[in-house]
Amino acid sequence: MTLRQAPPLGEIGPATHWRIDALDLDAYLRRVGHRGPTTPDGTTLRDLHRAHIAAITFENLDVMLGRGVEVDLPRVQDKLVHAGRGGYCYEHGVLFGAVLQHLGYRVDRLLARTGDPAEQPRPRSHLVLRVDDGDQVWLADVGFGSGLLEPLPLVEGAPQRQGAWEYQLRRGADGAWRLRERTIDTWTTLLTFTEESQYPVDVEVANHNTATSAHSPFTRQCVVVHKDDRAIRRLIGRDYTEERPGATTRTRSLSDEEYGAVLNAEFGLALSPPEIQTLVATLAPPGGDRPTAPDLELRPPKGDNDA
């Protein structure tokens, strides 16, 4: 029996763990429409973050199609880049982290809880990125659906506006970071996280729970979300909503015949007729009972009043 020798210290690092050698950077840049500089600085990070969110939709449709979700870079890239699909947080984070690391940023993958555990403990079911450009450390998050449009400096500071939305990072008494969003005169905690770096196996375990657990909001109904500077558009089950700060949220229930057209026209997801038929078969009848969606990526709970 021949024992395999461990590689010399330093040969296994974040790039090896996360398979960034498999990244097709040119294809990614075409997918998100980025034609600007790729120097690893704050400006490039902001431009790529915005371009990614504008181009790649948040969605869980492969779960509802019975295919499950894989979070290794080659398969994420095949789906989100080459096939023109979207994905949920782990897929977005794995892809964006690889892009940034390839460009020369120092990237740590962090698992976050939705909401504030001091109010309601939730599992670490969301992936965010800690990004160091050499001058500034940032929180990047392209996979929340209804969260950040741009990265935030990873410091406590004044609220920062992104389009019609306003965000702030605060540290709690437990030392964990809280990402908070202002809704009129109230602050809601979207995410809570620490800076403990994760390995691919950690993301694989979290993803397995999200994609298979009966308690996961992503195994109960179709979830598609897209956000821009002015509005959040959501398709939860067959209910299509458009939310704008300070305005009445508009909601309508889609018919079976409308479903595929809305996925394509509003979210840029061109699925085949058999795929649409499979998704429609998972929907509650129009006007029927629908599963609730407690996860913050779908519906933020009532926020606190600590401004």
C-alpha positions in Angstrom: 0.0 0.0 0.0 1.4 3.4 -1.0 0.6 6.3 1.2 -0.2 9.6 -0.5 2.1 12.3 0.8 0.5 15.5 1.9 1.4 18.5 -0.4 4.0 20.9 0.9 2.6 23.7 3.1 1.3 26.5 1.0 0.3 24.5 -2.1 -3.3 24.2 -0.9 -4.9 27.5 -0.5 -8.2 29.3 -1.2 -7.8 29.1 -5.0 -7.4 25.4 -4.9 -10.3 24.9 -2.4 -12.7 26.8 -4.6 -11.5 25.6 -8.0 -11.0 29.1 -9.5 -8.8 27.4 -12.2 -12.1 26.3 -13.8 -13.3 29.9 -14.2 -14.0 31.2 -17.7 -13.5 34.9 -16.9 -14.2 36.2 -20.5 -17.5 34.3 -20.6 -18.5 35.7 -17.2 -17.7 39.3 -18.2 -19.8 38.9 -21.4 -22.6 37.4 -19.3 -22.8 40.4 -17.0 -22.0 43.0 -19.7 -18.8 44.4 -18.0 -16.5 46.1 -20.5 -14.6 48.3 -18.0 -11.3 47.8 -16.2 -10.7 44.7 -14.1 -8.1 46.2 -11.8 -8.8 44.7 -8.3 -9.9 47.9 -6.6 -13.0 49.3 -5.0 -14.3 50.8 -8.3 -14.1 47.5 -10.2 -15.7 45.7 -7.3 -18.6 48.1 -7.3 -19.1 47.9 -11.1 -18.9 44.1 -11.1 -21.3 43.8 -8.2 -23.9 45.9 -9.9 -23.4 44.2 -13.2 -23.8 40.8 -11.7 -27.1 41.7 -10.0 -28.5 43.3 -13.1 -27.7 40.3 -15.3 -28.1 37.2 -13.1 -31.5 36.6 -11.4 -32.0 35.1 -8.0 -34.1 31.9 -8.4 -34.6 28.4 -7.1 -36.3 26.8 -10.1 -33.9 23.8 -10.3 -35.1 22.7 -6.9 -38.7 22.8 -8.0 -37.8 21.1 -11.3 -36.4 18.2 -9.2 -32.8 18.6 -10.3 -31.4 19.9 -7.0 -28.6 22.4 -6.8 -24.8 21.8 -7.0 -22.4 24.4 -5.7 -19.0 23.4 -7.2 -17.7 26.1 -9.6 -17.8 24.2 -12.9 -21.5 23.3 -12.5 -22.4 26.7 -11.2 -20.6 28.3 -14.1 -22.3 26.1 -16.6 -25.7 27.1 -15.3 -25.4 30.8 -14.5 -22.9 31.8 -17.2 -23.2 29.4 -20.1 -26.9 28.5 -19.8 -28.0 32.0 -19.0 -29.9 30.9 -15.8 -30.0 32.4 -12.4 -29.5 30.7 -9.0 -29.7 31.3 -5.3 -27.2 32.6 -2.8 -24.6 29.8 -2.8 -24.4 29.7 -6.6 -24.1 33.4 -6.9 -21.5 33.6 -4.1 -19.4 30.7 -5.4 -19.3 32.3 -8.9 -18.7 35.9 -7.8 -16.1 34.9 -5.3 -14.1 33.0 -8.0 -14.3 36.0 -10.3 -12.9 38.3 -7.7 -10.2 35.9 -6.6 -9.2 35.4 -10.2 -8.8 39.2 -10.6 -6.5 39.4 -7.5 -8.8 40.3 -4.6 -8.5 38.4 -1.3 -11.8 36.7 -0.8 -13.3 34.9 2.2 -16.6 33.1 2.0 -18.8 33.6 5.1 -22.0 31.9 6.1 -24.6 34.3 7.5 -27.9 34.0 9.3 -31.0 35.8 7.9 -32.4 38.2 10.5 -31.0 38.8 14.0 -30.5 35.7 16.2 -31.2 37.9 19.2 -34.8 38.1 18.0 -35.2 34.7 16.2 -32.3 32.3 15.7 -32.0 31.0 12.2 -29.4 28.6 10.7 -26.4 29.9 8.7 -28.2 29.5 5.4 -26.8 32.4 3.4 -23.4 33.0 1.7 -21.7 36.4 1.7 -18.2 37.5 0.7 -15.5 39.4 2.6 -13.4 41.1 0.0 -10.0 42.8 0.6 -8.7 45.0 -2.3 -5.5 45.9 -0.4 -6.8 49.3 0.7 -10.3 48.5 1.9 -12.2 45.5 3.2 -15.8 45.1 1.8 -19.0 43.1 2.4 -20.1 41.8 -1.0 -23.4 40.0 -1.5 -24.8 39.3 -4.9 -27.0 36.4 -3.9 -29.6 37.8 -1.5 -32.2 38.7 -4.1 -33.6 41.7 -2.3 -30.4 42.9 -0.6 -27.4 45.0 -1.6 -26.9 46.5 -5.0 -23.3 47.5 -4.2 -20.6 46.3 -1.8 -20.4 48.0 1.6 -17.1 48.9 3.4 -16.9 46.4 6.3 -16.9 49.1 9.0 -19.5 50.6 11.3 -20.5 53.9 9.7 -23.2 56.2 8.5 -26.0 54.8 6.4 -25.3 54.4 2.7 -27.9 54.9 0.0 -28.0 52.6 -3.0 -30.7 53.8 -5.4 -33.9 54.0 -3.5 -32.5 51.8 -0.7 -30.5 52.6 2.4 -28.1 50.2 4.3 -25.9 50.2 7.3 -23.5 47.8 9.0 -23.5 47.6 12.8 -21.8 45.3 15.3 -23.9 43.6 17.9 -23.1 42.9 21.6 -22.1 39.4 20.5 -19.4 40.8 18.1 -21.3 39.7 15.0 -22.0 42.1 12.1 -25.6 43.1 11.3 -26.5 44.3 7.8 -29.5 46.6 8.2 -31.9 48.2 5.8 -34.0 51.2 6.4 -37.7 51.0 5.6 -39.2 54.4 6.0 -38.3 55.2 9.7 -37.5 51.7 10.8 -34.3 49.6 10.5 -34.6 45.9 9.7 -31.7 43.4 10.2 -31.3 41.5 7.0 -28.3 39.4 7.9 -26.0 38.6 10.8 -22.6 37.2 10.2 -19.1 36.8 11.7 -15.8 36.8 9.8 -15.0 33.1 10.1 -13.9 31.9 6.7 -15.6 28.8 5.3 -14.5 25.9 3.1 -16.4 24.4 0.2 -17.6 21.5 2.4 -19.3 24.1 4.7 -21.2 25.6 1.7 -22.1 22.1 0.4 -23.7 21.2 3.7 -25.6 24.4 4.0 -26.7 24.1 0.4 -27.9 20.5 0.9 -30.2 21.7 3.8 -31.5 24.6 1.8 -32.2 22.5 -1.3 -33.8 19.5 0.4 -35.2 20.3 3.8 -39.0 20.5 4.2 -38.4 23.5 6.4 -36.6 25.5 3.7 -38.7 28.1 1.9 -36.9 27.1 -1.4 -38.3 23.5 -1.4 -42.0 24.6 -1.1 -42.5 27.0 -4.0 -40.9 28.7 -6.9 -39.0 31.8 -5.9 -37.7 34.4 -8.4 -36.4 37.8 -7.4 -34.8 40.7 -9.2 -33.8 44.1 -7.7 -32.7 47.4 -9.2 -32.3 51.0 -8.1 -36.0 51.6 -8.0 -37.9 48.4 -7.4 -37.9 44.7 -6.3 -39.8 42.3 -8.5 -40.8 38.9 -7.0 -42.4 35.8 -8.3 -43.4 33.7 -5.3 -45.4 30.7 -6.4 -47.8 32.2 -8.9 -47.9 35.7 -7.2 -46.0 38.4 -9.0 -45.3 41.6 -7.0 -43.5 44.8 -7.6 -42.3 46.8 -4.6 -41.1 50.4 -4.6 -40.1 52.3 -1.4 -42.9 54.6 -0.3 -45.4 53.1 -2.8 -48.2 50.6 -2.6 -46.9 47.1 -3.4 -48.7 45.8 -6.5 -49.5 42.1 -6.6 -51.3 39.9 -9.1 -51.8 36.1 -9.4 -50.5 34.7 -12.7 -52.4 32.3 -14.8 -50.8 29.1 -15.9 -50.6 30.5 -19.4 -48.8 33.7 -18.2 -46.2 32.0 -16.1 -43.5 31.3 -18.7 -43.9 34.6 -20.4 -43.4 36.5 -17.1 -40.3 34.4 -16.3 -38.8 35.4 -19.6 -39.9 39.0 -19.9 -39.5 40.2 -16.3 -36.6 38.0 -15.1 -34.7 37.0 -18.3 -35.3 33.3 -17.8 -36.0 31.5 -21.0 -37.1 28.0 -20.0 -38.3 25.2 -22.3 -42.1 24.4 -22.6 -41.6 21.1 -20.7 -39.8 23.0 -17.9 -42.6 25.6 -17.7 -45.2 22.8 -17.5 -43.3 21.1 -14.6 -43.1 24.4 -12.7 -46.8 25.2 -13.3 -47.7 21.8 -11.9 -46.0 22.8 -8.6 -48.2 25.9 -8.2 -51.2 26.2 -6.0 -54.5 26.8 -7.9 -55.3 30.4 -8.5 -56.8 31.8 -5.3 -55.8 28.6 -3.3 -53.7 28.4 -0.2 -50.0 29.0 -0.7 -47.1 28.0 1.5 -45.8 30.8 3.7 -42.3 32.2 3.1 -40.7 33.3 6.4 -37.1 33.5 5.1 -35.8 37.1 4.9 -34.8 36.7 1.3 -38.5 36.5 0.6 -40.2 38.7 3.2 -38.4 40.7 5.8 -39.9 40.6 9.2 -40.8 43.7 11.2 -37.7 45.6 12.0 -36.4 47.2 15.1 -36.7 50.9 15.8 -33.1 51.5 16.7 -32.1 54.2 14.2 
